[in-house]
Amino acid sequence: MKRVLLAGLLLLALALGVGGGYYTGDRLDTPEPTAEGTAGPLGEVTPSPSETPSESPLPVKTPVPNNLEPLETGLEYARRTFTVDPKDFSPVQLAVDIPQGWRLTRDPKAPGEVKFLDKLRERGVRVESDQPASMTPADHRAQLVIDLKKSQAPENDVRILSETDNEQILGDDGQPRTVSTLIYTFIPGETVRYVIVRWIAMNDNPLATVEMSITGLPQDADGLAEVLQHATTSVHEVS
């Protein structure tokens, strides 16, 4: 009888040990909720990526379509000569080929540049003397990208379309010219404007001495590229 009693006690002890392990290993790690007691501190809670509120993009203008016919290619060009007065430099006389019929305009607040506008004043060429020369064409391009981000409100929707540096273009004088070019669109008013800005280093000078921009509408891209090419190869200082 003693042996039977001892065996029974041993089996009871083993059963309690296994059950205790179950409760300790599972139920105490994930306790059932209770209606009583004080909740412990949760600590800092970091939301999962799906819970993190996304930043809404700033609103941009809805442009008004401009349905003018695109600027045609194969335009007739004429050489125009003019004098500009860069700040901290003596007056510079420049010559450049411009589409016939585009009229020269000046801004008294910007004596270092001139503009040529078509009769609708929708397309134009701005030519500026970068004298005294201080930056390479590539440095000028990089600086303008920074300036656009700083100066243009998000609603103007500046979009960089193309950036090129250190391109070699042969001038009408037979000499290579190093140019850097930035093409972008933005909405300064009601319609989208298409802008090409180019800096030109000539006569073996690594620094840009001329800056020009060709502006119009997005549908004018091919025609403006032609105007840019003629202006780039023809522009020069008149001695």
C-alpha positions as MATLAB code, in Angstrom:
seq = 'MKRVLLAGLLLLALALGVGGGYYTGDRLDTPEPTAEGTAGPLGEVTPSPSETPSESPLPVKTPVPNNLEPLETGLEYARRTFTVDPKDFSPVQLAVDIPQGWRLTRDPKAPGEVKFLDKLRERGVRVESDQPASMTPADHRAQLVIDLKKSQAPENDVRILSETDNEQILGDDGQPRTVSTLIYTFIPGETVRYVIVRWIAMNDNPLATVEMSITGLPQDADGLAEVLQHATTSVHEVS';
ca = [
       0.000    0.000    0.000;
       2.863    2.385    0.807;
       4.374    1.828   -2.656;
       1.023    2.508   -4.344;
       0.583    5.660   -2.275;
       4.089    6.936   -3.112;
       3.561    6.281   -6.820;
       0.305    8.197   -6.738;
       1.932   11.164   -5.031;
       4.747   11.145   -7.625;
       2.277   11.237  -10.532;
       0.393   14.128   -8.911;
       3.625   16.131   -8.530;
       4.554   15.609  -12.209;
       1.108   16.720  -13.342;
       1.357   19.951  -11.340;
       4.823   20.655  -12.769;
       3.669   20.389  -16.387;
       0.616   22.499  -15.732;
       2.660   25.148  -13.972;
       5.008   25.303  -16.963;
       2.103   25.859  -19.321;
       0.727   28.744  -17.338;
       4.159   30.304  -16.832;
       5.195   29.890  -20.453;
       2.077   31.112  -22.153;
      -0.705   32.674  -20.178;
       1.524   34.912  -18.044;
       3.157   36.365  -21.227;
      -0.233   37.282  -22.664;
      -2.456   37.965  -19.653;
      -6.180   38.182  -20.020;
      -7.568   41.707  -19.586;
      -8.935   42.526  -16.172;
     -11.406   45.116  -14.990;
      -9.353   46.034  -11.946;
      -5.833   47.269  -11.247;
      -3.679   50.147  -12.478;
      -2.377   50.128  -16.042;
       1.383   50.248  -16.382;
       3.128   52.919  -18.492;
       3.133   52.232  -22.229;
       6.323   54.165  -22.944;
       6.967   55.897  -26.288;
       4.784   54.519  -29.042;
       6.178   54.655  -32.575;
       3.484   54.329  -35.253;
       4.031   51.807  -37.988;
       4.695   53.185  -41.497;
       1.060   52.592  -42.401;
      -0.022   54.678  -39.417;
       2.339   57.609  -40.063;
       0.360   60.505  -41.546;
       1.635   61.342  -45.024;
       2.592   64.905  -45.870;
       0.168   66.416  -48.340;
       1.904   68.131  -51.279;
       1.469   71.882  -51.432;
      -1.182   72.914  -53.971;
      -0.076   74.206  -57.371;
      -1.858   76.422  -59.836;
      -4.173   74.957  -62.422;
      -2.855   76.585  -65.610;
      -5.152   78.176  -68.160;
      -4.467   76.610  -71.585;
      -2.926   78.864  -74.211;
      -4.042   77.600  -77.608;
      -1.778   79.730  -79.803;
      -0.325   77.924  -82.786;
       3.219   76.675  -82.063;
       6.147   78.856  -83.035;
       7.176   77.603  -86.455;
      10.679   76.570  -87.420;
      12.521   77.802  -90.496;
      12.250   81.441  -89.456;
      14.149   84.257  -91.163;
      16.872   85.826  -89.008;
      18.589   89.194  -88.935;
      21.740   90.305  -87.130;
      21.067   92.834  -84.380;
      23.773   94.928  -82.718;
      23.276   96.665  -79.378;
      25.165   97.948  -76.344;
      24.590   96.849  -72.749;
      25.988   98.305  -69.554;
      26.913   95.552  -67.051;
      27.306   96.491  -63.414;
      30.922   97.188  -62.387;
      32.102   96.893  -66.002;
      32.490   99.110  -69.018;
      29.741   99.056  -71.703;
      29.776   96.004  -73.994;
      28.594   95.935  -77.597;
      27.102   92.625  -78.687;
      25.702   91.236  -81.926;
      23.315   88.285  -82.283;
      20.978   86.777  -84.880;
      17.303   87.218  -83.925;
      14.104   86.263  -85.793;
      13.023   89.028  -88.111;
      10.277   91.224  -86.700;
      11.115   90.648  -83.039;
      11.420   94.040  -81.374;
      14.180   95.120  -79.008;
      13.090   96.266  -75.544;
      15.072   97.506  -72.577;
      14.454   97.615  -68.845;
      16.076  100.597  -67.106;
      16.440   98.425  -63.998;
      18.508   95.855  -65.948;
      21.008   97.822  -68.066;
      23.192   94.750  -68.612;
      20.627   93.024  -70.846;
      18.195   93.496  -73.709;
      15.136   91.542  -74.828;
      13.689   90.841  -78.247;
       9.952   90.039  -78.272;
       7.691   88.730  -81.024;
       4.660   90.798  -82.018;
       2.417   88.854  -79.625;
       4.901   89.328  -76.763;
       4.540   85.632  -75.998;
       8.023   84.609  -77.137;
      11.286   86.336  -76.466;
      15.067   86.279  -76.391;
      16.948   87.866  -73.503;
      20.679   88.481  -73.965;
      22.874   89.551  -71.057;
      26.574   90.272  -70.765;
      28.093   88.338  -67.849;
      30.930   90.797  -67.396;
      33.050   90.825  -65.389;
      33.166   87.053  -65.927;
      33.325   85.154  -62.640;
      31.694   81.724  -63.051;
      31.824   78.816  -65.478;
      28.702   77.984  -67.489;
      28.169   74.870  -65.329;
      28.392   76.889  -62.108;
      25.856   79.386  -63.437;
      23.431   76.565  -64.270;
      23.780   74.971  -60.831;
      23.232   78.325  -59.139;
      20.064   79.020  -61.103;
      18.567   75.686  -60.028;
      19.119   76.726  -56.405;
      17.733   80.213  -57.009;
      14.584   78.848  -58.651;
      13.846   76.666  -55.641;
      14.301   79.657  -53.334;
      12.530   82.332  -55.351;
       9.538   80.526  -56.849;
       6.507   79.698  -54.728;
       5.463   76.019  -54.749;
       2.221   76.985  -56.472;
       4.243   78.081  -59.527;
       5.106   74.413  -60.132;
       8.707   74.736  -61.371;
       9.653   71.604  -63.324;
      13.215   71.013  -64.501;
      13.071   69.322  -67.896;
      16.734   69.189  -68.882;
      20.215   70.087  -67.593;
      23.390   69.861  -69.688;
      26.929   71.009  -68.915;
      30.121   71.558  -70.914;
      28.563   71.038  -74.331;
      30.748   72.160  -77.233;
      29.069   74.190  -80.004;
      30.878   75.610  -83.027;
      30.351   79.351  -83.441;
      29.948   81.235  -86.697;
      33.554   82.338  -86.222;
      34.712   78.722  -86.436;
      35.692   78.613  -82.763;
      34.176   76.156  -80.256;
      32.015   77.539  -77.467;
      31.414   75.819  -74.132;
      27.800   76.064  -73.056;
      25.600   74.866  -70.210;
      21.832   74.789  -70.573;
      18.812   74.558  -68.282;
      15.280   73.953  -69.565;
      12.298   74.272  -67.253;
       8.605   75.157  -67.124;
       6.702   77.119  -64.501;
       3.425   79.006  -64.015;
       4.282   82.616  -63.095;
       0.807   83.870  -63.994;
      -2.087   81.936  -65.484;
      -0.340   79.929  -68.213;
       2.646   77.586  -68.336;
       5.860   79.165  -69.590;
       8.651   77.234  -71.287;
      12.148   78.581  -70.581;
      15.602   77.731  -71.951;
      18.569   79.410  -70.245;
      22.072   79.073  -71.653;
      25.490   80.342  -70.541;
      28.279   80.683  -73.095;
      32.054   80.765  -72.678;
      33.920   81.936  -75.794;
      37.438   82.521  -77.069;
      39.125   79.850  -74.909;
      37.819   81.559  -71.783;
      36.521   78.960  -69.280;
      34.203   81.567  -67.716;
      30.818   82.502  -69.147;
      30.631   85.956  -70.713;
      27.114   85.738  -72.168;
      23.836   84.528  -70.709;
      20.689   84.180  -72.780;
      17.186   82.880  -72.199;
      14.605   81.897  -74.792;
      11.016   81.867  -73.550;
       7.635   80.908  -74.908;
       4.920   78.295  -74.548;
       5.338   74.526  -74.175;
       4.096   73.980  -77.739;
       6.898   76.296  -78.963;
       9.688   73.921  -77.886;
      10.944   73.091  -81.396;
      10.829   76.668  -82.607;
      12.530   77.993  -79.461;
      15.297   75.396  -79.836;
      15.978   76.737  -83.326;
      16.064   80.332  -82.047;
      18.480   79.246  -79.310;
      20.802   77.569  -81.810;
      20.993   80.654  -84.032;
      21.573   82.938  -81.054;
      24.259   80.675  -79.585;
      26.354   80.354  -82.721;
      26.073   84.015  -83.715;
      26.431   85.994  -80.494;
      29.744   87.816  -80.092;
      31.278   90.974  -78.759;
      31.780   93.712  -81.324;
      35.218   95.240  -81.025;
];
